Every structure is written in structure tokens, then in C-alpha cells.
């Protein structure tokens, strides 16, 4: 699995519509999604199978959702928690 975070800017007044579209049960990859403040309106956390190309996923799936104006994608490498940090010591 590959974890990505996607910051999403929506058209004015369309944040809830985009959030609902992204969490539609018919979508193959359901995100954990939050509304946020700042330059972007939403942040979505996706866990994608290793065989899914991130670029194609963003361009062919995410950008087809109506009212998404802009995205900024970050690929996560390793999760850290108190337990995993202790393993590094």
C-alpha cells in the first residue's frame, strides 16, 4: 500500500459537494477526508495499492470530480508513532 495526501482546492461554495463526491461508496479508493483552513479547502488521505500509478489516479480519477479547481499531492514514505520511533533507537 502507498499512502498519499492530497490537498484540494474547490470552486467557491462547493467544498461539501466535492467531499461528498470523493466519499461516494461507488469509488474504488475511499479517502479519509477533512475540511481545512488556508489556501486549500480539503485534505484527503488515500491508501492506494502499490500497482496504482499515483499520477494516473490524480489525473484520471480525482480531477474528474466536478468543482475541483486545484490539487497538491504528497506521497508519504513511512508512518511514525511512539512505537516505531522506539524501534529506531
C-alpha angles and dihedrals in degrees: 000000000000121000120213132177118210123196108207130199114199134197113271111287094004102097095107092045091053093046090051092048092050093051095046109138090231092066115102095220114042114199133211099240135191135182110235140184126243134046092340129051103209140025119204126194114205130186104205126187112252092248093060113097108228094212093052091045092054096042100038102033110022100037091052091066108104117249097022104133102176141355137198116198128203123188113215118219108186133002117226128206135158089271097050092046090054089054089059094056 
